[in-house]
Amino acid sequence: MPEGDTVLQTAARLHQLLAGDVVVRSEFRVPQLATTDLSGWLVREAIPVGKHLLIRLRAPVEVVSKGARPTRDFTLHSHLMMDGMWRFQEAGWPRPRDFRVRAMLETARVRAYAEDVQGFELVPTRDEATLIGHLGPDLLHPSFSERDVEASVERILARPARSVSSALMDQRNLAGIGNIYRNETMFLIGLRHGVRVGDVAAEKVEEAVRTAHRLLDLNKFRLPRSTTGLAARGRDSLWVYVRGGRPCRRCGERILVAEHDDSVLALGPSGEVLERDGRPLKLRWVWWCPRCQRG
């Protein structure tokens, strides 16, 4: 599952292979960009912002946008969602015809194509905030600081009736964490998924933010992922994620699994739903150790 670390690795690879080169052929198989041609555009850089991927480009002079504020600098936005990935091949190879391909950027040296990637939009770079301005502090930004920790904690504390687990998944609070690191963070701080923000000390919320940041930072260039500190042979080494029914690595208790609704904004004292965010149910699987996570 792509999380902030996966997006960072993908952006680094895109930047390494495309930045500084001119696009000689492009293709988009999404309605909003179906007629867009980026041939002749210079790839300036590729950067991650939370779980969003931004490819910044410079258009040829003849393609300068019209209007009161003309510009040549544009950003191609995408999101890996659940199963998306960018793949790469030499430019001379046969073009992929897989139905999952959503976009393709080709230079004289390399072809990059996106499978099952979503959220494609092309906007002037100065308008990037319309796409990512709602995000909380980016856990993997090089300048992530104490001020960012405080800002994330403040945003989470603003909804005391929401579960800590769901608050961690809300990209408006902190950007980059996904379901893997949510589960691993909750295990490491010893909290159940249903415990409310207002039922724990602010220091515990801060511990959650710091733990999520530490896990993502440790894994930003590591494959496979490890949150246990143990090396695994070709597979992730995790505490609880997708380990339902297996013994806890710490205490031996059987790991439990259930669905958790992240659309819930407020829970009552007995766990009853008081408020949702108005969007469809966001059910995700969560795993926990009933002995280690009693908080």
C-alpha positions in Angstrom: 0.0 0.0 0.0 1.5 3.4 -1.0 2.2 5.7 2.0 4.3 8.8 2.4 7.5 6.8 2.1 6.4 5.1 -1.1 5.5 8.5 -2.6 8.9 10.0 -1.6 10.7 7.1 -3.2 8.6 7.4 -6.4 9.2 11.2 -6.6 12.9 10.6 -6.1 13.0 8.1 -9.0 10.9 10.4 -11.3 13.2 13.3 -10.5 16.3 11.2 -11.1 15.2 10.0 -14.5 13.2 12.9 -15.9 14.3 16.2 -14.3 16.2 18.4 -16.8 14.9 16.6 -19.9 12.3 17.6 -22.4 9.1 15.5 -22.9 9.0 14.2 -26.5 5.7 12.3 -26.1 3.0 12.2 -23.6 -0.3 10.4 -23.2 -3.2 10.7 -20.7 -6.0 8.2 -20.4 -8.1 10.3 -18.0 -11.0 12.4 -19.2 -9.7 15.7 -17.7 -6.4 15.5 -19.6 -7.4 13.4 -22.6 -6.4 16.1 -25.1 -3.4 17.4 -23.2 0.0 17.2 -25.0 3.1 17.9 -23.0 5.5 17.4 -25.9 8.3 20.1 -25.7 7.7 20.7 -22.0 10.8 20.7 -19.7 10.5 18.5 -16.6 11.9 20.7 -13.8 11.4 18.5 -10.8 9.3 15.9 -9.0 8.5 16.2 -5.4 6.3 14.5 -2.8 3.9 16.3 -0.5 2.4 13.9 1.9 0.8 11.2 -0.3 0.5 13.6 -3.2 3.0 13.6 -6.1 3.8 16.8 -8.0 5.8 16.9 -11.3 6.7 20.5 -12.1 7.1 21.4 -15.7 8.0 24.5 -17.8 6.0 24.9 -21.0 7.4 26.2 -24.3 7.0 29.9 -24.9 4.2 29.4 -27.4 2.2 27.6 -24.7 2.2 30.4 -22.2 -1.1 30.5 -20.4 -3.4 33.4 -21.3 -5.0 35.7 -18.9 -4.1 38.4 -16.4 -1.2 36.4 -15.0 0.4 34.4 -17.8 2.9 31.7 -16.8 5.0 28.9 -18.3 5.3 27.0 -15.0 2.8 24.2 -14.4 2.4 21.3 -12.0 1.1 17.8 -12.9 -0.6 16.4 -9.8 -1.3 12.8 -9.1 -2.1 10.4 -6.2 -1.1 6.8 -5.9 -4.2 6.0 -3.9 -4.4 2.3 -2.9 -2.7 0.5 -5.8 -1.0 3.1 -8.0 2.6 3.1 -9.1 4.9 4.7 -11.6 7.0 2.3 -13.8 10.0 3.1 -16.0 11.5 1.7 -19.1 14.0 2.8 -21.8 12.4 5.0 -24.4 12.9 2.6 -27.3 11.0 -0.3 -25.8 7.5 -1.2 -26.9 5.0 1.0 -25.3 2.9 -0.6 -22.5 -0.7 -1.4 -23.5 -2.0 -2.4 -20.1 -5.5 -1.1 -19.4 -4.3 0.1 -16.0 -1.9 2.7 -17.6 -3.3 6.2 -16.9 -0.5 8.5 -18.0 2.8 8.3 -19.9 5.7 10.8 -20.1 8.5 10.0 -22.5 11.9 11.8 -23.0 14.7 10.9 -25.4 16.1 8.6 -22.7 13.3 7.1 -20.7 9.5 6.4 -20.5 7.6 6.8 -17.3 4.1 5.5 -17.1 1.5 5.5 -14.3 -0.6 2.4 -13.5 -3.8 2.8 -11.5 -2.6 6.3 -10.4 -5.5 8.8 -9.9 -6.1 12.4 -9.2 -4.4 13.8 -12.3 -4.6 17.5 -12.7 -2.5 20.1 -14.5 -2.5 23.5 -12.8 -0.2 26.6 -12.8 2.5 25.9 -10.2 1.5 29.1 -8.4 -1.9 27.5 -7.8 -0.7 24.3 -6.2 -2.3 25.3 -3.0 -5.7 24.5 -4.6 -4.6 20.9 -4.6 -2.6 20.5 -1.5 -3.3 23.6 0.6 -5.6 21.6 2.9 -2.8 19.3 4.1 -1.3 19.3 7.5 2.5 19.3 8.1 4.3 16.8 5.8 5.9 14.1 8.0 8.6 13.5 5.4 9.4 17.1 4.5 13.2 17.8 5.0 12.3 20.7 7.2 9.7 19.0 9.4 10.3 20.6 12.8 9.0 21.0 16.4 6.7 23.6 15.1 5.1 21.1 12.8 4.7 18.6 15.6 2.9 21.3 17.6 0.7 22.2 14.7 -0.3 18.5 14.1 -1.0 18.0 17.7 -3.1 21.2 17.8 -5.2 20.1 14.8 -5.8 16.6 16.3 -6.8 18.1 19.7 -9.3 20.3 18.0 -11.7 17.3 17.7 -11.6 15.6 21.2 -14.5 13.3 20.4 -12.7 11.7 17.4 -10.7 8.5 17.7 -6.9 9.0 17.9 -6.7 6.3 15.2 -8.9 8.2 12.7 -7.2 11.5 13.5 -3.9 10.1 12.5 -5.3 9.1 9.1 -6.7 12.6 8.4 -4.3 14.3 6.1 -5.5 17.6 7.2 -3.8 16.9 10.6 -0.6 15.4 9.3 0.3 14.4 5.8 1.9 11.2 4.7 0.7 8.5 7.1 -1.4 5.7 5.8 -3.0 2.6 7.2 0.2 0.6 7.7 1.9 3.3 9.8 -1.4 4.1 11.6 -1.6 0.5 12.8 2.0 0.4 13.7 1.9 3.7 15.5 -1.2 2.7 17.6 0.6 -0.4 18.7 3.8 1.3 19.7 2.0 3.9 21.8 -0.2 1.3 23.3 -3.7 2.7 22.4 -6.8 0.9 21.1 -8.2 2.1 17.8 -11.5 3.3 19.4 -10.0 5.5 22.1 -11.0 9.2 21.8 -8.6 12.1 21.5 -10.1 13.7 24.6 -9.7 10.6 26.7 -5.9 10.7 26.5 -3.4 13.3 27.6 -2.1 15.8 25.0 1.3 14.2 25.6 0.0 10.9 24.2 -1.2 12.6 21.1 2.2 14.2 20.7 3.8 10.8 21.2 1.6 9.5 18.3 2.8 12.2 16.0 6.4 11.8 16.9 6.1 8.0 16.5 4.5 8.3 13.0 7.2 10.7 11.9 10.0 8.4 13.2 8.6 5.3 11.5 8.1 7.1 8.1 11.5 8.7 8.3 13.3 5.5 9.1 11.7 3.8 6.1 11.8 6.6 3.6 14.5 4.8 1.6 14.3 1.3 3.0 12.8 -1.7 1.3 11.2 -3.8 2.6 9.6 -1.8 5.4 10.4 -2.5 9.0 8.9 -1.1 12.1 10.2 -3.8 14.4 13.9 -3.2 13.8 14.2 -6.7 12.4 15.3 -7.4 8.9 12.9 -9.5 6.8 13.7 -11.6 3.7 11.9 -9.8 1.0 8.8 -8.9 3.1 7.8 -6.2 5.5 8.7 -6.7 9.2 5.8 -5.2 11.1 4.3 -5.4 14.6 0.6 -5.9 13.8 -0.4 -4.9 10.3 -2.0 -7.8 8.4 -1.0 -10.2 11.3 -4.5 -11.0 12.4 -4.7 -14.3 14.3 -0.9 -14.5 14.7 0.9 -14.2 18.0 2.0 -10.7 19.1 5.7 -10.3 18.6 6.0 -8.7 22.0 3.7 -10.6 24.3 2.4 -13.7 22.4 -1.3 -12.7 22.6 -3.3 -13.3 19.4 -3.5 -10.2 17.2 -7.1 -9.1 16.5 -8.5 -7.5 13.4 -11.7 -5.5 12.6 -13.0 -2.8 10.4 -12.6 0.8 11.5 -14.7 3.7 10.1 -12.5 6.8 9.5 -15.4 8.9 8.5 -16.5 9.2 12.1 -15.7 12.7 13.5 -17.2 12.2 17.0 -17.8 9.3 19.3 -19.8 9.2 22.4 -18.5 7.9 25.8 -19.7 4.4 24.9 -18.4 4.5 21.4 -21.6 5.5 19.7 -21.3 7.6 16.5 -22.3 11.2 17.1 -21.0 12.8 13.9 -19.6 11.9 10.5 -17.8 14.0 7.9 -20.6 13.7 5.4 -18.7 11.5 2.9 -19.2 7.8 2.3 -18.0 5.3 4.9 -14.3 5.0 5.0 -13.9 1.5 6.3 -10.3 0.2 6.7 -9.0 -2.9 8.4 -7.1 -2.3 11.7 -5.1 -4.7 13.7 -4.2 -4.6 17.4 -2.9 -6.6 20.3 -5.5 -6.7 23.1 -2.8 -7.0 25.8 -0.2 -4.4 24.5 -2.9 -1.9 23.5 -5.0 -1.4 26.5 -5.0 2.4 26.6 
